[in-house]
Amino acid sequence: MSEQQKILEMIEKGQITAAEGMELLEALNVTKGSETIQEVETIATTKRNYKFLKVNVTSDNNSVNVNVNVPIRLLTTIGEIADKMTNVVPADARREMESKGIDISSIDFARIIEEIINGTLDDPNIVDVEAWDESHNAMVKVKVYVD
């Protein structure tokens, strides 16, 4: 199988983006050798093919148990509105987060979504939070990750 076919198959399987495929094809035109094949293999092994964005919320006393699975394909739509997501957070919740040192306006949601879709996210664990719930006398755990 030729190097060009390998690159096209990698694009088809979603292991690399079309832009990365173009770069590799251009590199093939410049040099044809083992270096290019190694570059193709390196890119293929660094990509991850995530299927779901998962959100799990649990508590010690089982008063809360939520599992949400969002298909990665849906994230492309969410990515288009990601910059506006922070505006949806209620003002009182935003103030409470800011009082605890969390500035959600500084989070680049669009970039996170882009890295998930491209399979280049370094760590599949996006958010891990543990908080004490006074009203239920339990530790609540929130985990957001890709799988």
Secondary structure, 3 states (H helix, E strand, C coil): CCHHHHHHHHHHHCCCCHHHHHHHHHHHHHCCCHHHHHHHHHHHHHCCCCCEEEEEEEECCCCCEEEEEEEHHHHHHHHHHHHHHHHHCCHHHHHHHHHCCCCHHHCCHHHHHHHHHHCCCCCCEEEEEEEEECCCCEEEEEEEEEC
